[in-house]
Amino acid sequence: MSDINYPSISILGSTGSVGQQAIEVAMEKGIRVNCISAYRNVDLIERQALSLGVSACAMADRDAAKELKRRLFGTNIEVYAGIHGICEMVTQRYGSSEVVLNAILGASGLRPTLAVLGVGKKLALANKESLVCAGEFVMKLAEGKKAQILPVDSEHCAIFQCLRAGKKEEIKRLLLTASGGPFYGMTREELSTVTPERALAHPTWNMGAKITIDSATLMNKGFEVIEAAHLFGVAPEQIEVLIHRESIMHSAVEYIDNSIIAQMSVPDMRHCVQYALTHPHRAEGVIEPLDFTKLASMTFAKPDTQTFVLLELAKEAMRLGGAYPAILNAANEVAVAAFLDKKLSFTGIFDVVTETFETISDAKRIWSVDDIFAFDGAARSLANEFLEKRTSYC
């Protein structure tokens, strides 16, 4: 147990992969968890709430919130409902120094991100869609409120640490690593027969279903390019993606003197979560140490963007700006959900996302976050139309 008194935290998305690991880290380090939220997993969040002794819970699904409220009747735990309820909970229930970890899945995490930053609090961000969909708005709000964003994604957490070695104007490139997923080296024809079961077998990381599929298509890496550009204030052209199968080097920064500073550790998300929750301090590790003598090799290669087309599409969305990244994300959420439901082939994800992205025009000029949500809704409707056409032809 550390002698440092860490601030209490709230965990949004506590029943997901990152959320559960955050609870593990908090319990290991003696960090108080005040509030938690989930989508609709009532059984798990009820156990979490009672074991952690939280002050409040929230469920994005309103029916689930009613059930949780019934189960927690007689306790002192307050229950909130809906995304707006989550926002209300985290802006009313924490103390002046608390960290809010946003590990909500998908574009639904954007409003809580804005709510936390809007009251000037520290945000540990695992919801990459907040920056993908509305990076300019999010970063401008954080700057205006002097609110710190601590990246939880392993790659961005690594870059955040590496940037302590130099000044922003000394950055030459950000080297963003990717495992390549379970289908590295396969052709599009070979990918056409991939099943959800095979796609969910990630070679190195233990993640939720959605992000595991995104890793397999390299869409996740495309999103991370957009995220890194916003977080660290660099041009997309300064970000290079490297396939690194061993997932030991989590990313690196190359400076103008051609020196490269890399962050390395065993592939375990608990390190990234811990660094965000204990920052600016480093705490004793909850992960095992890295033993270089046991590594057979460390390899690096360029990604195959001819086969895995979504990585380049993400770069194009970043170049176009406006609502195009949000359109890309919305179409991808629809396509991945259909693939997991076995209503779409693996390569069909590429096609539905590309068709949706290329069909919507005039999305460069946006004036508010509401405009982004409007394009998000339009993209989902269009993606579903493309999906239905594909299904009807089968």
Phi, psi and omega in degrees: 000132181283154175281349181284134175270099182285148178293155176290160185228163168240144181238113177263124187088042188289341181268354178278180183301308180294319180300317179293323177291327177295320177297319178300315179296315181300317180292322179295322185262002179069033180269128181288130176256115183275313187224148176222157176218159176210176179277293179208015179278083185294318183302312184289317183291330176297315178297318179297314183299317182287321181287328180273340183066045183289163177275329184206153175231158173217145176238129178296323177278123187291325177295321177295324178297319178298317180294318179296320179298320178297316182291327183266008178301134182096350174264177177264014183271121179275143182242130178249157184233141175080168179298321179293328175294321176299315179298317179297318181299312186282344177266352180246337193259358182245160181280182189292337184246014186285149174258137174250120176267117179261101178244026176292144182273132171084188183296344177299340181280352184295312183298317175299323176301312180295324180295315181295312180294329182297335176258012171075026183260163181285132183241120170268112193254112172252352179271089185295335181298334177302317181275328177296312185280325188217043185305316182295318179294317182296312183292323178294320178294317179299318179294316181295324181267000183054042180259135183271137173252123178252115184288138181254334174309140186301320182292317183284327172299319179296312180297318178305318179288319181294331182290348177290350183271352182200179180267159182302319182289352179265358181286131173260308180212151166258129180256106186262115184271154179218140178291336185092352179071183184284351187243025180301130178091355181275153177273168178298322179299318179293326181290337185297339182258007182293135178260161176303323181299317178291320183292334182278357180268077181290140186291334185225330188254147174257105186227173176290167186299312184300310183289332177293319176294318178299325177293321181292327180271351188071007174297322180302320180291325175297317176299322182291331174297313178298315180300314182295320180300317179288313185299318190251004174063041178242161177283149178305330180293343179271003182248122178245132178266131178238132173280122181227094191299329186282343179054042177260314173273114188274345169164173184207165176236128174260129181261170187295341177273009179070015171275147181238126177254121182241153173249128184228144175189171174297149182286097182209116184296342180298332177296313182295318178298314181298317182298321179291320184283334182256353180305139011273009180267154169256134180250162175306139188293143172264355178253163180287151179290156179274125179251103183297331183291345180262000179274125178289320181191168171228117186244154181220142180207163175281146178288151177272090184277351175286324178272311181265080193286343187289336177297313179291328178295324177294321178295323177294321177298319179294321179295318180289324179073206181059228182266003184299319176298324178293323177297315179301314181295316182297314179298321180294319179299318179295313184294318180294319178300320179293321178297316180295332177274004180062034176255358183210144177285167179299312179289340175297332176301313179303315186290314181296317180295314181296314180299317179296312182300318185280345182275322183280127180240176177057041180251014182283324187261111176231148186246341184206170176295329178298326176297321179296315179295328178295315178292326176301312180296319179296320180294321179295318179297315181293318179299321178294326176296314178298322180295316180296321178297318180295319181294320182291335180273350183285000000 
